[in-house]
């Protein structure tokens, strides 16, 4: 295929935008769009290769994949090895688990799906720590490579070039409309989604057939407008919402226009993109893309990203390593001639087997916490031991319809119960599993639990514009709550326990009907009525209502302080990360509400875990030298168990004191 220097120049623009964006350049607020430019270029070039080789009678599927693997995998495997060393030194056990899992998915060409599952969104704080996050786009390309060239080869062979072009255009239109529809209607983040990205590669593919021609004058105008349009969108601040979206269409069309315009060598943009500096960067764009991110992700993880000296050093080192990788790995190996079987075994199967082995060994050895000393290793061991004792706890929290798991699957407590309880709420009810397990075993109580994420399980309420449910109600919460109270009314429980992150729900987003007026004061009235309705249903069924109050949540800066001390192999058991020290947490509106409701519902039991967590005028962040937090708002299972034992000693067992 004839070399196009302007395309390498366009690659340089794309990779520069991505690097500046990831480096925190505020001017390039949407530099991630460089990946879209890469997709269009890949679609165009791969299709040109298939077309030209097919028409010359030289196309071979095995040869195509052989070249792709030697082009992409060697440099990628070096990056994986480097990332393994970095994460092995700095990443704590849970994060090392995530890293090893991502390696496995990357080598199986599914890292885009994995990162979609483990991140809140692209460029979110949790995503910034992922060393191999940038490989999601390689997985998207590989998924396209694994199907498109084969389909195109068969189409060219059996229906001819013209019909293949028409089918390619039809598929591209269908995929484009689907992407826009999903962007407008889906509540799920589809940033990493293959089907939502496929149209970008397909647009490049359609252009490769050479059917779209443009005059020299038109090429001048189109290329200037297109490049300026890409740069304008790169500096625009509100592009990422719902991405890929309408902006993506503009970017891929502009990229396509630059590719088509570049066929006229005398245009201004063609000259600009073909200069030696840009083409040099463009030729190294793959290595630059691979090498720039691991160091930046590590700086994020070490909370050093704002350190200008560290950031500059990492960027310079990454650029130098990328250039070395291009000269010593990428270029020498890309024309290696071996059979596809040997290539696949050496560069795909063997690395995948090694990565799987390291991951499985990691699971067995708790992802090697001994790297950070015996104290941390003991803490990890205890947390994992009690997580296993908690059994099915994670299964019994959902954001979907109930019914996937049986009541037996979500029941804990006494194995020979004399009474039974039903425990509902949001994720805060779920993290109390091991706390209540201590009380339930002591009282001969079996507890069946059902939890819906970030859901206030009180009857008659909706949560509007809540969580991921923008400008609509969280309907699944309402549906599940109705099911919980139907179960309460129809079955004969001795206790019904409600556990929530109560203060979070004093919000104007609490309504009774989708058309209701909204204000904090109206919400408080609705909450009072809903609580009374809940207690009426519970007491009418013959059960005792029980309220579980929220924990004292993780102090601001606590996680980063703990992480820093552990990574630097320093002691963290002196409570120095619990700053400022809190003696008594502030009371919320719900605290006053429960006190008032206790007068109207004398049987109401209120269990406040802070009675032990914040005993002796100090709110604990560690027990027995182990952090109590699983994340910002939840206890780990070990801490929940210890607090349960301490509650029994300090307050007694409320389930022994009341006999309904």
C-alpha positions as MATLAB code, in Angstrom:
seq = 'XXXXXXXXXXXXXXXXXXXXXXXXXXXXXXXXXXXXXXXXXXXXXXXXXXXXXXXXXXXXXXXXXXXXXXXXXXXXXXXXXXXXXXXXXXXXXXXXXXXXXXXXXXXXXXXXXXXXXXXXXXXXXXXXXXXXXXXXXXXXXXXXXXXXXXXXXXXXXXXXXXXXXXXXXXXXXXXXXXXXXXXXXXXXXXXXXXXXXXXXXXXXXXXXXXXXXXXXXXXXXXXXXXXXXXXXXXXXXXXXXXXXXXXXXXXXXXXXXXXXXXXXXXXXXXXXXXXXXXXXXXXXXXXXXXXXXXXXXXXXXXXXXXXXXXXXXXXXXXXXXXXXXXXXXXXXXXXXXXXXXXXXXXXXXXXXXXXXXXXXXXXXXXXXXXXXXXXXXXXXXXXXXXXXXXXXXXXXXXXXXXXXXXXXXXXXXXXXXXXXXXXXXXXXXXXXXXXXXXXXXXXXXXXXXXXXXXXXXXXXXXXXXXXXXXXXXXXXXXXXXXXXXXXXXXXXXXXXXXXXXXXXXXXXXXXXXXXXXXXXXXXXXXXXXXXXXXXXXXXXXXXXXXXXXXXXXXXXXXXXXXXXXXXXXXXXXXXXXXXXXXXXXXXXXXXXXXXXXXXXXXXXXXXXXXXXXXXXXXXXXXXXXXXXXXXXXXXXXXXXXXXXXXXXXXXXXXXXXXXX';
ca = [
       0.000    0.000    0.000;
       1.284    3.453   -0.939;
       2.620    5.379    2.069;
       0.564    8.404    3.198;
       2.735   10.765    5.258;
      -0.279   12.968    6.023;
      -1.938   10.049    7.827;
       1.104    9.716   10.066;
       0.765   13.454   10.714;
      -2.868   12.925   11.661;
      -1.771   10.143   14.008;
       0.627   12.612   15.616;
      -2.239   15.036   16.242;
      -4.327   12.233   17.749;
      -1.655   10.885   20.104;
      -0.638   14.408   21.178;
      -4.223   15.197   22.163;
      -4.466   11.986   24.191;
      -1.142   12.522   25.996;
      -1.891   16.158   26.840;
      -5.327   15.177   28.144;
      -3.931   12.398   30.323;
      -1.142   14.687   31.525;
      -3.778   17.012   32.983;
      -3.462   19.849   30.459;
      -6.568   21.890   31.283;
      -6.661   23.467   27.820;
      -7.120   20.055   26.180;
     -10.217   19.237   28.221;
     -11.443   16.586   25.763;
      -8.211   15.238   24.336;
      -9.572   11.693   24.637;
     -11.126   12.279   21.197;
      -7.711   11.423   19.756;
      -8.691    7.757   20.171;
     -11.628    8.311   17.802;
      -9.223    9.659   15.194;
      -7.124    6.504   15.618;
     -10.194    4.323   15.081;
     -11.026    6.010   11.766;
      -7.420    5.721   10.585;
      -7.306    2.028   11.546;
     -10.547    1.287    9.729;
      -9.269    3.045    6.621;
      -5.817    1.442    6.531;
      -6.921   -2.103    7.351;
      -9.596   -1.992    4.657;
      -7.101   -0.633    2.124;
      -4.754   -3.513    2.950;
      -7.512   -6.093    2.493;
      -8.766   -4.520   -0.756;
      -5.371   -4.117   -2.393;
      -4.116   -7.559   -1.413;
      -7.366   -9.202   -2.482;
      -7.365   -7.527   -5.881;
      -3.720   -8.473   -6.446;
      -4.466  -12.057   -5.405;
      -2.092  -11.876   -2.446;
      -4.566  -11.684    0.442;
      -4.203  -14.365    3.094;
      -6.161  -14.416    6.352;
      -3.314  -16.114    8.188;
      -0.800  -13.631    6.813;
      -3.036  -10.720    7.811;
      -3.349  -11.869   11.422;
       0.306  -12.805   11.578;
       1.290   -9.262   10.612;
      -1.215   -7.711   13.040;
       0.060   -9.777   15.946;
       3.737   -8.984   15.293;
       2.827   -5.340   14.765;
       0.947   -4.924   18.048;
       1.787   -7.602   20.601;
       5.561   -7.369   21.256;
       5.501   -3.756   22.451;
       2.311   -4.414   24.368;
       3.852   -7.383   26.193;
       6.806   -5.239   27.241;
       4.353   -2.689   28.660;
       2.541   -5.462   30.529;
       5.836   -6.644   32.024;
       6.806   -3.117   33.075;
       3.341   -2.571   34.557;
       3.637   -5.844   36.469;
       6.863   -4.620   38.062;
       5.409   -1.181   38.918;
       2.190   -2.546   40.372;
       4.087   -5.254   42.229;
       6.072   -2.554   44.021;
       3.361    0.013   44.699;
      -0.150   -1.438   44.336;
      -1.946   -2.742   47.423;
      -3.523   -6.181   47.350;
      -7.023   -5.238   46.113;
      -5.572   -2.959   43.455;
      -2.987   -5.567   42.452;
      -5.876   -7.996   42.060;
      -7.563   -5.518   39.710;
      -4.334   -5.080   37.752;
      -3.735   -8.820   37.294;
      -7.356   -9.269   36.286;
      -6.960   -6.507   33.697;
      -3.843   -8.217   32.265;
      -5.818  -11.405   31.774;
      -8.604   -9.527   30.024;
      -6.172   -7.515   27.914;
      -4.460  -10.646   26.609;
      -7.886  -12.099   25.867;
      -8.790   -8.882   23.949;
     -11.605   -7.950   26.359;
     -10.052   -5.226   28.505;
     -12.664   -2.723   27.277;
     -15.425   -4.848   28.811;
     -13.457   -5.325   32.023;
     -12.730   -1.631   32.507;
     -16.376   -0.840   31.835;
     -17.302   -3.170   34.696;
     -14.760   -1.901   37.254;
     -14.879    1.880   36.692;
     -17.581    4.435   37.332;
     -16.792    6.213   34.074;
     -13.879    7.118   31.846;
     -11.506    9.687   33.422;
     -13.089    9.138   36.861;
     -10.858    8.980   39.925;
     -11.038    5.191   40.164;
     -10.123    4.864   36.466;
      -7.008    7.015   36.858;
      -5.303    4.319   38.973;
      -5.591    1.599   36.318;
      -2.179    1.130   34.706;
      -3.539   -0.622   31.616;
      -6.688    1.464   31.209;
      -5.549    2.848   27.863;
      -5.501   -0.650   26.352;
      -9.304   -0.654   26.151;
      -9.014    0.834   22.654;
      -6.659   -1.965   21.548;
      -9.258   -4.508   22.626;
     -11.908   -2.692   20.601;
      -9.627   -2.765   17.553;
      -8.813   -6.444   18.039;
     -12.480   -7.315   18.327;
     -12.992   -5.561   14.998;
      -9.936   -7.253   13.459;
     -11.211  -10.675   14.488;
     -14.439  -10.323   12.531;
     -14.256   -7.593    9.874;
     -11.351   -8.713    7.623;
     -12.724  -12.254    7.396;
     -16.238  -11.036    6.603;
     -14.906   -8.562    4.059;
     -12.732  -11.188    2.383;
     -15.725  -13.511    2.009;
     -17.901  -10.654    0.754;
     -15.337   -9.601   -1.865;
     -14.975  -13.189   -2.973;
     -18.661  -13.998   -3.335;
     -20.560  -10.732   -3.972;
     -17.919   -8.448   -5.463;
     -16.425   -5.096   -4.547;
     -19.481   -2.969   -5.330;
     -21.909   -4.988   -3.206;
     -19.331   -5.242   -0.444;
     -19.056   -1.460   -0.401;
     -22.849   -1.074   -0.238;
     -23.074   -3.602    2.606;
     -20.250   -1.849    4.442;
     -22.042    1.502    4.158;
     -25.350   -0.007    5.311;
     -23.686   -1.595    8.337;
     -21.963    1.703    9.142;
     -25.245    3.644    9.036;
     -26.951    1.055   11.229;
     -24.123    1.106   13.786;
     -24.054    4.914   13.788;
     -27.789    5.209   14.453;
     -27.516    2.558   17.161;
     -24.706    4.481   18.875;
     -26.687    7.727   18.891;
     -29.803    5.953   20.148;
     -27.880    4.329   23.002;
     -26.199    7.614   23.870;
     -29.587    9.309   24.218;
     -31.491    6.522   25.951;
     -29.104    4.247   27.849;
     -28.401    4.876   31.528;
     -25.304    2.681   31.249;
     -21.924    4.189   30.466;
     -21.018    2.903   27.001;
     -17.667    4.626   26.590;
     -15.747    1.339   26.254;
     -18.448   -0.552   24.372;
     -17.408   -2.287   21.141;
     -20.770   -1.912   19.415;
     -20.902    1.784   20.286;
     -17.398    2.267   18.824;
     -17.587   -0.009   15.807;
     -19.067    2.655   13.507;
     -15.879    4.723   13.858;
     -13.758    1.972   12.333;
     -16.486    1.328    9.778;
     -16.495    4.939    8.564;
     -12.788    4.622    7.862;
     -13.520    1.356    6.105;
     -16.130    2.927    3.810;
     -13.691    5.659    2.803;
     -11.071    3.070    1.843;
     -13.160    1.937   -1.134;
     -12.293    5.233   -2.831;
     -15.853    6.025   -3.904;
     -15.909    9.448   -2.278;
     -13.951   11.988   -4.296;
     -13.376   15.648   -3.570;
     -12.013   18.474   -5.717;
      -8.717   20.114   -4.904;
     -10.477   23.317   -3.867;
     -12.945   21.374   -1.766;
     -10.069   19.465   -0.191;
      -8.444   22.759    0.887;
     -11.616   23.891    2.644;
     -12.596   20.507    4.078;
      -9.160   19.776    5.518;
      -8.817   23.171    7.210;
     -12.337   23.060    8.649;
     -11.903   19.450    9.775;
      -8.594   19.922   11.575;
      -9.838   23.094   13.264;
     -13.025   21.246   14.224;
     -11.068   18.423   15.877;
      -8.928   20.914   17.810;
     -12.008   22.936   18.812;
     -13.704   19.829   20.209;
     -10.494   18.818   21.966;
     -10.549   22.045   23.990;
     -14.315   21.983   24.603;
     -15.213   21.079   28.195;
     -18.564   19.261   28.015;
     -17.950   16.606   25.378;
     -17.713   13.396   27.445;
     -21.298   13.138   28.755;
     -22.950   10.131   27.100;
     -19.858    9.515   24.990;
     -19.768    8.251   22.239;
     -22.388   10.808   21.249;
     -23.115   13.430   18.615;
     -19.682   14.947   19.063;
     -18.180   11.590   18.141;
     -19.964   11.759   14.785;
     -18.376   15.148   14.125;
     -14.921   13.890   15.067;
     -14.993   10.780   12.896;
     -16.423   12.685    9.923;
     -13.715   15.334   10.330;
     -11.073   12.595   10.515;
     -12.497   11.002    7.407;
     -12.502   14.348    5.598;
      -8.820   14.828    6.429;
      -8.021   11.368    5.066;
      -9.928   11.990    1.823;
      -8.532   15.508    1.450;
      -5.014   14.192    1.931;
      -5.230   12.386   -1.387;
      -4.548   15.834   -2.859;
      -0.916   16.272   -1.913;
      -0.877   20.015   -2.579;
      -3.409   21.093    0.043;
      -2.297   23.247    2.960;
      -3.262   20.628    5.548;
      -1.556   17.859    3.616;
       1.674   19.849    3.652;
       1.248   20.638    7.351;
       0.513   17.051    8.372;
       3.335   15.712    6.198;
       6.128   17.696    7.846;
       9.003   15.671    9.296;
       8.227   16.422   12.935;
       4.619   15.293   12.755;
       5.324   12.236   10.626;
       8.111   11.248   13.030;
       5.685   11.469   15.945;
       3.005    9.698   13.928;
       5.252    6.744   13.104;
       5.915    6.370   16.820;
       2.304    7.013   17.841;
       1.592    3.410   18.852;
       4.638    3.270   21.129;
       3.879    6.744   22.477;
       0.299    5.703   23.214;
       1.416    2.524   24.992;
       4.163    4.084   27.093;
       2.646    7.390   28.177;
      -0.057    6.095   30.526;
       1.449    3.566   33.027;
       3.667    6.215   34.629;
       0.822    8.731   34.821;
      -1.501    6.137   36.377;
       1.171    5.342   38.963;
       1.496    9.033   39.844;
      -2.275    9.170   40.344;
      -2.072    6.109   42.578;
       0.766    7.552   44.650;
      -1.064   10.887   44.934;
       1.863   12.590   43.171;
       0.148   13.667   39.958;
       0.060   17.303   41.069;
       3.841   17.262   41.645;
       5.159   19.134   38.604;
       8.678   17.720   38.850;
       7.423   14.137   39.151;
       4.941   14.620   36.305;
       7.556   16.150   33.999;
      10.071   13.416   34.827;
       7.557   10.644   34.139;
       6.450   12.197   30.845;
      10.023   12.651   29.619;
      10.958    9.106   30.643;
       7.837    7.741   28.930;
       8.652    9.561   25.684;
      12.245    8.303   25.705;
      11.141    4.732   26.424;
       8.547    4.976   23.648;
      11.210    6.013   21.156;
      13.477    3.201   22.324;
      10.605    0.722   22.078;
       9.869    1.859   18.524;
      13.498    1.432   17.424;
      14.366   -1.737   19.343;
      11.080   -3.667   19.476;
       8.348   -2.386   17.199;
      10.319   -1.874   13.972;
      12.669   -4.901   14.126;
       9.879   -7.375   14.949;
       6.981   -6.160   12.809;
       8.184   -8.057    9.712;
       8.981  -11.314   11.509;
       8.065  -14.314    9.374;
       6.672  -17.300   11.287;
       3.565  -19.413   10.944;
       0.374  -18.099   12.488;
       0.339  -21.051   14.892;
       3.797  -20.224   16.236;
       3.025  -16.492   16.361;
      -0.257  -17.028   18.216;
       1.294  -19.476   20.632;
       4.284  -17.283   21.383;
       2.626  -13.861   21.585;
      -0.947  -14.644   22.660;
      -1.448  -18.095   24.209;
       1.785  -18.291   26.234;
       1.453  -14.783   27.768;
      -2.202  -15.487   28.555;
      -1.291  -18.747   30.311;
       1.448  -17.008   32.307;
      -0.899  -14.137   33.267;
      -3.614  -16.601   34.282;
      -1.127  -18.533   36.400;
       0.055  -15.386   38.187;
      -3.558  -14.336   38.776;
      -4.611  -17.728   40.135;
      -1.561  -17.818   42.402;
      -2.474  -14.299   43.501;
      -5.943  -15.446   44.537;
      -4.443  -18.297   46.548;
      -1.910  -16.043   48.286;
      -4.196  -13.003   48.779;
      -2.352  -11.073   46.061;
       0.910  -11.068   47.912;
       0.311   -8.624   50.806;
       3.698   -9.600   52.295;
       5.160   -7.094   49.822;
       4.194   -4.397   52.358;
       5.270   -6.124   55.561;
       3.812   -8.560   58.081;
       1.380   -6.100   59.697;
      -0.359   -5.366   56.414;
      -0.268   -9.051   55.443;
      -2.052   -9.936   58.698;
      -4.685   -7.235   58.098;
      -5.384   -8.485   54.589;
      -5.591  -12.071   55.808;
      -8.132  -11.199   58.499;
     -10.255   -9.131   56.114;
     -10.277  -11.936   53.549;
     -11.013  -14.577   56.176;
     -14.106  -12.727   57.395;
     -15.157  -11.901   53.856;
     -15.274  -15.642   53.239;
     -17.196  -16.147   56.486;
     -19.719  -13.589   55.223;
     -20.437  -16.061   52.448;
     -23.191  -14.864   50.153;
     -23.307  -11.269   51.367;
     -22.272   -9.667   48.032;
     -24.940  -11.662   46.158;
     -27.712  -10.197   48.298;
     -27.164   -6.587   47.213;
     -28.648   -5.671   43.848;
     -29.522   -2.697   41.670;
     -31.770   -4.906   39.559;
     -34.961   -6.875   40.088;
     -35.004   -9.207   43.079;
     -35.402  -12.922   42.566;
     -32.000  -14.039   41.319;
     -31.188  -15.650   44.667;
     -33.412  -17.595   47.045;
     -34.240  -16.541   50.594;
     -32.090  -19.404   51.856;
     -29.120  -18.051   49.893;
     -29.499  -14.689   51.640;
     -30.114  -15.930   55.182;
     -27.567  -15.838   58.012;
     -27.542  -16.126   61.795;
     -28.567  -19.120   63.887;
     -28.613  -22.544   62.211;
     -31.337  -23.623   64.671;
     -33.462  -20.481   64.970;
     -36.297  -19.873   67.375;
     -37.277  -16.630   65.605;
     -36.728  -14.987   62.229;
     -36.108  -11.503   60.874;
     -36.274   -9.751   57.520;
     -33.529   -7.208   56.887;
     -33.908   -4.609   54.093;
     -32.200   -1.413   53.026;
     -29.475   -0.019   50.808;
     -25.831   -1.123   50.701;
     -25.512   -0.040   54.340;
     -27.789   -2.884   55.331;
     -25.610   -5.272   53.358;
     -22.392   -4.258   55.144;
     -24.002   -5.004   58.541;
     -24.210   -8.722   57.676;
     -21.420   -9.830   60.014;
     -22.462   -7.374   62.762;
     -26.000   -8.746   62.849;
     -24.720  -12.288   62.460;
     -23.125  -11.998   65.917;
     -26.364  -10.718   67.488;
     -28.517  -13.220   65.565;
     -26.473  -16.254   66.600;
     -26.580  -15.120   70.227;
     -30.374  -14.656   70.090;
     -31.256  -17.796   68.101;
     -32.386  -15.628   65.185;
     -32.294  -16.333   61.432;
     -32.030  -13.180   59.329;
     -33.078  -13.059   55.686;
     -31.689   -9.993   53.950;
     -32.524   -8.116   50.750;
     -30.710   -4.937   49.777;
     -31.061   -2.583   46.815;
     -28.154   -0.265   46.100;
     -28.619    3.386   47.137;
     -32.332    2.737   47.709;
     -34.432    4.100   50.582;
     -36.649    1.103   51.302;
     -39.674    2.930   52.683;
     -43.140    2.512   51.133;
     -44.745    5.101   48.896;
     -41.568    6.938   47.918;
     -39.677    7.552   44.698;
     -36.146    8.879   44.310;
     -35.944   11.345   41.436;
     -32.788   12.173   39.450;
     -30.918    9.787   41.718;
     -27.560    8.123   41.111;
     -27.441    7.079   37.430;
     -31.139    7.757   36.899;
     -30.927   11.254   35.452;
     -34.157   13.255   35.113;
     -36.259   10.230   35.933;
     -37.219    8.128   38.954;
     -35.236    5.192   40.291;
     -38.047    2.810   39.436;
     -36.312   -0.445   40.372;
     -35.882    0.826   43.923;
     -39.622    1.539   44.114;
     -40.476   -1.879   42.645;
     -38.168   -3.769   44.997;
     -39.428   -1.826   48.015;
     -43.033   -2.725   47.189;
     -41.973   -6.365   46.966;
     -40.254   -6.161   50.359;
     -43.372   -4.821   52.085;
     -45.597   -7.348   50.350;
     -43.332  -10.016   51.811;
     -43.482   -8.395   55.260;
     -47.266   -8.299   55.196;
     -47.692  -11.880   53.987;
     -45.026  -13.678   55.991;
     -44.702  -13.905   59.746;
     -41.401  -12.379   60.781;
     -40.551  -11.644   64.395;
     -38.459   -8.623   63.433;
     -38.170   -6.391   60.396;
     -34.882   -4.478   60.278;
     -34.234   -1.444   58.076;
     -30.654   -0.294   57.519;
     -29.819    2.766   55.430;
     -27.293    5.540   55.046;
     -30.056    7.653   56.508;
     -28.635   11.204   56.224;
     -28.187   10.780   52.454;
     -31.944   10.693   51.953;
     -32.749   14.065   53.524;
     -32.947   15.425   50.008;
     -35.360   17.258   47.737;
     -35.121   14.240   45.437;
     -37.537   12.296   47.664;
     -41.059   12.369   46.198;
     -44.301   10.378   46.258;
     -45.181   10.817   42.591;
     -43.070   11.767   39.550;
     -44.950   15.045   39.157;
     -44.528   16.165   42.794;
     -43.034   19.498   43.784;
     -39.624   19.116   45.393;
     -37.958   20.758   48.384;
     -36.062   19.621   51.491;
     -38.993   20.491   53.739;
     -41.475   18.570   51.595;
     -39.045   15.645   51.606;
     -38.925   15.616   55.426;
     -42.712   15.474   55.581;
     -42.756   12.614   53.076;
     -40.041   10.773   54.979;
     -41.954   11.039   58.255;
     -45.123    9.685   56.640;
     -43.185    6.869   54.909;
     -41.493    5.816   58.143;
     -44.835    5.692   59.911;
     -46.366    3.715   57.042;
     -43.449    1.269   57.211;
     -43.784    0.792   60.967;
     -47.554    0.378   60.644;
     -47.134   -2.381   58.056;
     -44.464   -4.055   60.188;
     -46.363   -3.930   63.476;
     -49.618   -4.980   61.791;
     -47.822   -8.098   60.504;
     -46.919   -8.942   64.114;
     -43.228   -8.027   63.790;
     -41.076   -5.638   65.799;
     -39.598   -2.743   63.768;
     -35.837   -2.309   64.038;
     -33.767    0.567   62.670;
     -30.040    0.228   62.017;
     -28.335    3.615   62.033;
     -25.394    4.472   59.813;
     -21.714    4.126   60.747;
     -19.208    6.910   61.256;
     -17.871    7.031   57.710;
     -14.268    7.249   56.608;
     -12.699   10.665   57.333;
     -11.613   12.812   54.419;
      -8.035   12.016   53.487;
      -7.970    8.816   55.538;
      -7.615    6.444   52.571;
      -4.801    8.402   50.924;
      -2.994    8.688   54.269;
      -3.260    4.945   54.913;
      -2.204    4.097   51.384;
       0.810    6.372   51.590;
       1.948    4.850   54.878;
       1.521    1.270   53.642;
       3.271    1.897   50.312;
       6.182    3.529   52.120;
       6.206    0.608   54.567;
       5.467    2.893   57.537;
       3.410    2.104   60.649;
      -0.263    3.052   60.386;
      -1.543    1.637   63.674;
      -1.084    4.790   65.717;
      -4.300    6.427   64.489;
      -2.357    9.251   62.853;
      -4.524    9.001   59.724;
      -7.682    9.696   61.734;
      -7.317   13.468   61.504;
      -9.223   15.369   62.676;
     -10.148   12.999   65.473;
     -13.923   12.859   65.965;
     -15.382   12.248   69.420;
     -19.118   12.460   68.727;
     -20.500   12.542   65.149;
     -23.048   15.299   64.490;
     -26.697   14.323   64.804;
     -28.817   14.208   61.660;
     -32.488   14.926   61.027;
     -33.172   11.185   61.177;
     -31.688   10.952   64.683;
     -34.314   13.379   65.947;
     -36.980   11.623   63.874;
     -36.243    8.204   65.376;
     -36.339    9.676   68.886;
     -39.759   11.146   68.158;
     -41.073    7.953   66.538;
     -39.973    5.902   69.535;
     -42.742    7.633   71.527;
     -45.419    6.568   69.034;
     -43.972    3.093   68.447;
     -42.717    1.872   71.845;
     -41.622   -1.493   70.437;
     -39.249    0.216   67.979;
     -35.629   -0.901   68.427;
     -32.893    1.486   67.326;
     -29.417   -0.008   66.953;
     -26.628    2.523   66.574;
     -23.276    0.956   65.732;
     -21.620    4.240   66.662;
     -22.286    3.298   70.287;
     -19.232    1.040   69.929;
     -17.450    2.639   66.983;
     -17.404    6.001   68.771;
     -17.189    4.793   72.372;
     -14.839    6.492   74.855;
     -15.180    9.838   73.043;
     -13.262    8.632   70.003;
     -14.574    7.357   66.657;
     -12.457    4.371   65.652;
     -11.003    3.974   62.183;
      -9.047    0.808   63.099;
      -9.786   -2.186   65.294;
      -6.942   -4.416   66.434;
      -4.660   -2.508   64.073;
      -6.881   -3.179   61.039;
      -8.783   -0.485   59.148;
     -12.536   -0.820   59.660;
     -13.445    0.479   56.193;
     -14.043   -1.463   53.006;
     -14.572    1.832   51.184;
     -15.663    5.361   52.055;
     -19.057    4.382   53.452;
     -18.908    0.684   54.324;
     -17.366   -1.528   56.968;
     -15.293   -4.519   56.010;
     -16.572   -7.855   57.288;
     -13.894   -8.199   59.973;
     -14.729   -4.824   61.519;
     -18.465   -5.550   61.344;
     -17.905   -8.796   63.247;
     -15.710   -7.158   65.908;
     -18.213   -4.322   66.389;
     -20.948   -6.944   66.808;
     -19.028   -8.620   69.627;
     -18.293   -5.262   71.256;
     -21.943   -4.227   70.965;
     -23.025   -7.390   72.782;
     -20.625   -6.632   75.615;
     -21.481   -2.937   75.863;
     -25.210   -2.779   75.065;
     -26.496   -6.338   75.321;
     -28.591   -8.082   72.699;
     -31.722   -6.150   71.698;
     -33.180   -9.288   70.119;
     -33.150  -11.036   73.491;
     -34.874   -8.195   75.298;
     -38.025   -8.072   73.176;
     -40.321  -11.026   72.628;
     -43.035  -10.176   70.130;
];
